[in-house]
Amino acid sequence: MRLTIIGCTGSMSGPESSASSYLVQAEGVGADRTHRTHSLVLDLGPGSMGQMLRHVDPARLDAIAISHCHADHMVDLVGMHVYRRWHPEGALGPVACLGPSNLLTRLRGVDGAGLTESYRTEFRFLRAFHGHSVVVGPLTITPFTALHPVEAYGYRIEGPSEHDPTRRVSLAFTGDTDLCEGMSEMSQGADLLLAEAAFVEGRDTVPGMHLTGRRAGQLAAQGGVGQLVLTHIQPWTDPAVPVAEARQVYSGPVQAARAGAAWEL
């Protein structure tokens, strides 16, 4: 299983990256009983649809998982809809799209579509429920309830190791959240924790909104995770700041996400 950063800037696209979007891929046998690369995209923030084209043909996606319905995490679903419906070689058919209960309504809103628009030819919407797993080829995707002002989820993805397919590895992605029971449960024993760190200690004090580097580090330490990657860092924040905060409380490897970076698990 491997993780590639499509975009990682917090709350908006930035000068060096689009907003939040992450590609998870694994080799394995799918529903068609063929062995191939399976591709999952976590979130589709502003600018990520175009950057995705650098890494994977959207026509070959197996699933999309949206953490929550704030625009900086889902607005490029509109671009995905256009790509799948109007592709010059013909409509591509629906791709599984896991997310909050209001995802269809929110997509209609940002697209300017009416109530008759179902997007059923582009997306097969699946509602996320805490602890209810979805299997996509060799990947198992499990939502966990996050703490954010809207309905929000983190996702734990389990799949075969890139180096030893007989071994299962795990990636935990927080979406946007503050510390909470769901994120603690999700992170336990993860090989890699991809944690947002939009806030900075002492500067951003609104509770129930975002993690800081320090709180992400606490989550990693308490869960005994193998490595920590910080993402969703605001354009006005030097990534070295949340990384330093995390290292104060977590002794494992810590890095800041950057567009195009990849990790093999």
Number of C-alpha atoms within 10 A of each C-alpha: 28 19 21 21 26 32 32 30 27 26 21 20 20 18 7 12 22 28 32 30 31 27 21 22 24 24 20 19 15 17 9 7 9 10 13 13 17 21 23 23 24 26 29 30 29 27 22 28 23 15 18 22 11 10 13 14 10 18 15 13 17 19 23 24 27 26 30 25 22 18 18 24 25 27 23 24 25 16 17 17 20 13 18 21 17 12 12 9 7 10 15 18 13 19 20 18 23 24 26 23 17 12 21 17 16 17 22 17 13 14 15 11 13 10 10 7 12 16 16 12 14 22 21 17 21 16 15 25 16 15 16 11 17 17 14 19 23 22 26 15 24 21 30 27 23 29 24 19 14 14 16 24 29 30 29 27 23 21 27 21 18 18 10 11 14 10 10 16 20 25 27 27 27 33 28 29 29 23 21 14 12 19 27 17 15 27 29 19 19 23 18 25 29 28 32 30 32 25 24 20 14 7 8 13 12 9 13 15 18 27 28 29 32 23 24 31 32 20 27 30 21 15 18 19 23 18 20 29 23 26 29 29 30 20 18 8 13 10 21 12 17 29 22 15 20 29 19 12 18 22 15 15 13 21 18 22 24 22 19 17 12 16 13 14 19
